[in-house]
């Protein structure tokens, strides 16, 4: 919700005004260690509250988590906009590679998520993710850096990369360089 609101430059309420219920996780993108909020009609919330109690949900000292969530909400726009910009820079780096191994649809990069298309039969998305995660002696010798990039093999031809508050512009540059190294090695 918050990523969509920032990407569209609208208030979250504008997106949710036609929804019966809304759930917002404070740890996804907002940086809180845990916590979520549920909004909806009074009877829906009462039933959700009852189900939570039946399942043993409850927490003491929740104010500490609430404080972290509040900080996340207060800084959400700047934090998420930075994540979106980093994701876009990564995607632009893939496009500039003009690699036969992978590509990206820049028009589809609207938030902090980049879907990388894998071309040809090798590497598979899982193999590409493994190469991005591993550090070889050859990489150390050639680049002088040990960089591990965690990405997810999303489908038979796609890898998903997601940015969050702990990934800086410098980290994004390192990830671009790592992908370039891996793509080049896959071509050889």
C-alpha positions as CSV (number, residue, x, y, z in Angstrom):
1,X,0.0,0.0,0.0
2,X,2.7,2.5,1.0
3,X,4.9,1.7,-2.0
4,X,1.9,2.1,-4.3
5,X,0.9,5.4,-2.7
6,X,4.5,6.8,-3.0
7,X,4.8,5.6,-6.6
8,X,1.5,7.2,-7.6
9,X,2.1,10.3,-5.4
10,X,-1.3,10.0,-3.7
11,X,-2.4,9.5,-0.1
12,X,-2.9,5.8,0.9
13,X,-6.6,6.6,1.6
14,X,-7.2,7.4,-2.1
15,X,-6.1,3.8,-3.0
16,X,-8.1,2.2,-0.2
17,X,-11.3,4.2,-0.3
18,X,-13.2,1.4,-2.2
19,X,-11.8,-1.4,0.0
20,X,-13.8,-3.2,2.7
21,X,-10.6,-3.8,4.8
22,X,-7.0,-2.9,4.7
23,X,-4.0,-4.5,6.3
24,X,-0.6,-2.7,6.5
25,X,2.5,-4.5,7.6
26,X,5.0,-2.1,9.4
27,X,8.0,-4.3,8.8
28,X,7.7,-4.4,5.0
29,X,9.3,-1.3,3.6
30,X,8.7,0.8,6.7
31,X,11.5,-0.8,8.7
32,X,9.7,-1.7,12.0
33,X,10.9,-5.0,13.5
34,X,7.3,-6.3,13.6
35,X,3.7,-5.2,13.6
36,X,0.7,-4.5,11.4
37,X,-2.5,-2.7,11.5
38,X,-5.9,-3.8,10.3
39,X,-8.7,-1.4,9.3
40,X,-12.3,-2.1,8.3
41,X,-15.8,-1.9,9.5
42,X,-16.5,-2.2,13.2
43,X,-18.0,-5.7,13.0
44,X,-15.1,-6.9,10.8
45,X,-12.6,-5.6,13.3
46,X,-14.5,-7.1,16.2
47,X,-14.4,-10.5,14.5
48,X,-10.7,-10.1,13.8
49,X,-10.0,-9.2,17.4
50,X,-12.0,-12.3,18.6
51,X,-10.0,-14.5,16.2
52,X,-6.7,-13.1,17.3
53,X,-7.6,-13.8,21.0
54,X,-8.8,-17.3,20.1
55,X,-5.5,-18.0,18.4
56,X,-3.5,-16.7,21.4
57,X,-2.5,-13.4,19.8
58,X,-1.5,-10.7,22.2
59,X,1.6,-8.9,23.3
60,X,2.9,-7.1,26.3
61,X,5.1,-4.0,25.9
62,X,3.7,-3.4,22.4
63,X,4.4,0.3,22.7
64,X,8.0,-0.3,21.7
65,X,6.9,-1.8,18.4
66,X,4.3,0.9,18.0
67,X,7.1,3.5,18.4
68,X,9.1,1.8,15.6
69,X,6.0,1.7,13.4
70,X,5.4,5.4,14.0
71,X,8.9,6.3,13.0
72,X,8.5,4.1,9.9
73,X,5.3,5.9,8.9
74,X,6.7,9.4,9.5
75,X,9.6,8.7,7.2
76,X,7.8,6.4,4.8
77,X,7.7,8.7,1.8
78,X,11.4,9.6,1.8
79,X,12.4,6.0,2.6
80,X,10.2,4.4,-0.1
81,X,11.1,7.0,-2.7
82,X,14.8,6.2,-2.1
83,X,14.0,2.5,-2.5
84,X,12.2,3.1,-5.7
85,X,15.1,5.3,-7.1
86,X,17.6,2.6,-6.2
87,X,15.5,-0.1,-7.9
88,X,15.2,2.1,-11.0
89,X,19.0,2.7,-11.1
90,X,19.5,-1.1,-10.9
91,X,17.0,-1.7,-13.8
92,X,18.6,1.0,-15.9
93,X,22.0,-0.7,-15.3
94,X,20.5,-3.9,-16.6
95,X,19.2,-2.1,-19.7
96,X,22.6,-0.5,-20.3
97,X,24.2,-3.9,-20.2
98,X,22.3,-4.9,-23.3
99,X,23.2,-8.5,-22.3
100,X,22.0,-11.6,-24.1
101,X,21.7,-13.2,-20.6
102,X,19.1,-10.8,-19.0
103,X,16.9,-7.8,-19.6
104,X,14.3,-5.6,-17.9
105,X,11.2,-3.8,-18.9
106,X,11.9,-0.3,-17.5
107,X,8.2,0.7,-17.9
108,X,7.3,-2.1,-15.4
109,X,9.6,-0.7,-12.7
110,X,7.2,1.5,-10.7
111,X,8.2,0.8,-7.1
112,X,11.0,-1.1,-5.3
113,X,10.6,-4.3,-7.3
114,X,12.6,-5.2,-10.4
115,X,11.6,-8.3,-12.4
116,X,14.7,-9.4,-14.4
117,X,13.9,-11.5,-17.5
118,X,16.3,-14.3,-18.3
119,X,17.0,-14.9,-21.9
120,X,17.9,-18.3,-23.5
121,X,18.2,-21.5,-21.6
122,X,21.2,-20.8,-19.4
123,X,21.5,-19.7,-16.7
124,X,18.1,-20.6,-15.3
125,X,16.7,-18.1,-12.8
126,X,17.8,-20.3,-9.9
127,X,21.3,-20.6,-11.4
128,X,21.6,-16.8,-11.9
129,X,20.5,-16.3,-8.3
130,X,23.1,-18.8,-7.1
131,X,25.8,-17.0,-9.1
132,X,24.7,-13.6,-7.7
133,X,24.9,-15.0,-4.2
134,X,28.3,-16.7,-4.5
135,X,31.7,-15.1,-4.4
136,X,34.4,-16.8,-6.5
137,X,38.1,-16.4,-6.3
138,X,38.0,-15.1,-9.9
139,X,35.6,-12.4,-8.9
140,X,37.8,-11.4,-6.0
141,X,40.8,-11.3,-8.2
142,X,39.1,-9.3,-11.0
143,X,37.0,-6.8,-9.0
144,X,38.8,-6.8,-5.6
145,X,35.4,-7.1,-3.9
146,X,33.3,-9.9,-2.4
147,X,29.7,-9.0,-3.2
148,X,26.7,-11.2,-2.5
149,X,23.4,-10.2,-4.1
150,X,20.2,-12.0,-2.8
151,X,17.5,-12.3,-5.5
152,X,14.6,-14.7,-5.9
153,X,14.0,-17.0,-8.9
154,X,10.4,-15.9,-9.5
155,X,9.4,-18.1,-12.4
156,X,10.9,-20.2,-15.2
157,X,12.3,-17.1,-16.9
158,X,12.2,-14.3,-14.2
159,X,14.3,-13.3,-11.2
160,X,12.8,-10.9,-8.7
161,X,14.9,-8.2,-6.9
162,X,13.4,-6.1,-4.1
163,X,14.9,-2.9,-2.5
164,X,14.3,-2.0,1.1
165,X,15.5,0.7,3.6
166,X,18.8,-1.2,4.3
167,X,20.0,-1.2,0.7
168,X,21.8,2.0,-0.1
169,X,22.7,3.7,-3.4
170,X,26.2,2.3,-3.0
171,X,24.8,-1.2,-2.4
172,X,22.7,-0.8,-5.6
173,X,25.8,0.1,-7.6
174,X,27.6,-3.0,-6.2
175,X,24.6,-5.1,-7.2
176,X,24.7,-3.7,-10.7
177,X,28.4,-4.4,-11.0
178,X,27.9,-7.9,-9.7
179,X,25.1,-8.7,-12.2
180,X,27.4,-7.3,-15.0
181,X,30.2,-9.6,-13.8
182,X,27.9,-12.7,-13.6
183,X,26.3,-12.0,-17.0
184,X,29.7,-11.6,-18.6
185,X,30.9,-14.9,-17.1
186,X,27.7,-16.7,-18.2
187,X,28.4,-15.5,-21.8
188,X,32.0,-16.9,-21.8
